[in-house]
Amino acid sequence: MLKNNFSEEFYIKRCIELAENGLGTTYPNPLVGSVIVCDGKIIGEGWHRKAGEAHAEVNAVNSVKDKSLLSKSTIYVSLEPCSHFGKTPPCSDLIITHKIPNVVIGTIDPFAKVSGNGIKKLQEAGINVTVGVLENECNELNKRFFTFHNKKRPYIILKWAETEDGYISPATKEEQKPVWITNPYSRQLVHKWRSEEQAILVGTQTVIDDNPTLNVRDWKGNNPVRIVLDKNNRISKESFIFDSSSKTSIIDNQSIDFHKNTAEQIAGYLYGNTIQSVIIEGGRKTLQTFIDADLWDEARVFIGREQFSNGTKAPIITGKAVQKSKIESDELVIYSNL
C-alpha cells in the first residue's frame, strides 16, 4: 500500500503506465488503466488486458481488499468509463454501485456509444467528475483507437530498412528470402512492433521475392493479421503467408479498384474489417503509394551499414523526424506526419 500526496497528474500518469501493459492484446478495445486512491493511499490498480475480459475499472475495484473504503475514494481512469452493455457491463454502473464519490478522467471516449454518456451518467448519480487531466498524453496512449473512430481508418505505421547508400533491396538476389540490412537487435525490435499492431501489410512483389512469414518470432506476443495486396492472384498458395501461424486476408481486384485512390481504398477496406492499426512493411511501391497519398501517421526507418550500390531505392519521406536513436550499428529514425 503506497501512501503519498501526489497530484491528479501523478495518478493519471500511473493509469497510462498500467494501460500500456495491454498494447497488442485489447483490440478492438482501447488501452485503459485505473487507480483507486483513499486518504492519500493507492488501494487498487488495474488495466484492461484483453477484449471480452474485465475492464480497467473492474480490475481496479476487484484489487481493493477492503471494499468499504470505496465509498470515500477517488477512482482515476485514463479514458471515460463506458456507459453501455457490450461484452461486459458498463463501468459507470460499477462506480455508481460502489458509491465511489470522485472520478478523475484523462480524456473522453470517442466511441459514439460512450462519448460523453459515461460522464453524464456519473454526474446524474451525484458523483464529482473531473475531465481532461493529462488529456494529450491520454489521447496519445490511444492514438490507434482515436484514429479509427475519428478518422474512420486505421492508424498507419510505415516501416522499412535502407542501406547507408539509400537502397531497400539489391538489384539481384540468389534466393527467395529477405536480404538483411539491419542487425539482429533491430530485427527483434520489429517483431516487438508487430506484436503491438493489429495488422501487417505487404504488397505482391514482397511476398514473391522474399516469401516472408510476417509473424512474431523474436518476441513474445500476438501475431498480427496479415494483409497482402495481390491484384491478379499471382502469389503461390505454398507461400508462408498461408501457413496457420496467423490469419491472412488478401486484397485483390475484387476487393478494391487498383487503378485509382489505392491507398484510400485499402484504408477503407481495413476500417471495414475493424482493423485499428496496421504496420506496412511492403516494398517501395506500396510504401510510396501511402506516402504520396499523405495517408500515414508515422514512419519507422532503419539505416544499416550495408551498401548495395544499386537496386531498389528507398521511399522518399517528407514527414518530420521526431526521434533518432542508435541500435548497435544501425540508426533508427522515426518520422511523424503532422
Phi, psi and omega in degrees: 000125186257121178261133181198174176232043185282168184274173176301323180298322179300314184289324177291324175298322176295322177300318179296316179301317179294316182301324183298341177296339182266004183300121179097350184240353186260352182308137005271011180278161178280170173274126182220137174234154183216143178227138178245129185236134177223124179052044177076010179240137172283115182252353179198147177216155176188162174215160178282123186263324185200143179303135181094344179259177185304143177281171185302317182296321179296314180295324178293314179297317181296335181279348179283121183288315180257097184294342179294340180287340184298327184289356175227029184249173170240130176255127178257138180213137186289337181224145180314130178300140182291154184235007185234162176274120173242236174282344178226159179292163181296134179289332177297323177295322179299316180296318179294317180301320181273002176056040175287118190282339184229134177231128177243124188242136178290308183206161182279142178286126180283347182297126189305325183287345182248314193325102179084338184288325178296317178297314180301316180297319179294315181295320179295337178273004178086014181273140177280118185242129174246132183234143172099022178276121186053046185301314181299318180294323179290326176293319178297321177306318183250040181300329178291310181298317182291318178299316181300313185278327183272324183255356179058043176201165177284161170287126190249120178246125175263140179218133171205166175240136179230155180284171179299332179260017167087028178245148177256348175202153181284167181293325179223156177213150186269334184232157179275074177200161183298147170260112188286130176257329185258170180273169183301330180291319177294321180293325177294321178298321178299321179292325174298315178301318180301322181292342183268340183257155185282331182215160175230139185232137174221166178265176183302311188294327178299317180291318181295318184282320190250340185047057183284160175267332177057034177240188181257115181239323184264016179208154177269123180167179180286145172282139176285159172292131181271121177250122184236128175276124181211076187309314186248022178052052182270345187281133180294140178290352177273357181295153181300334182295346179259013177284181186267008185290332177197168181288143177234134177238129181260129173258109180245190183286358171271342183271318181217169175264108185286358183270351181205144174046046185302312183299316180297319180293321178296316178300320178294321177298315180294319178298318179296337178257023176053038175270115184274334181212147179217138174253120185263115181246026184289183177283186185301317183299313181295313181297315183294330178301316180286324178296313182295330178277359183054041184240072178200158182248318174213154177233134181243111189241120175267140174239112181269178182267357178292158172225130181258339182071322175207172183135215180266121182292151177291154176301159177258115185254144184239003182284181181269128176286116184254348180204137174228135180211162178253135174238091189055242183278346184269155172248138176244123178243126178250126180253147175242135178268089184282000000 
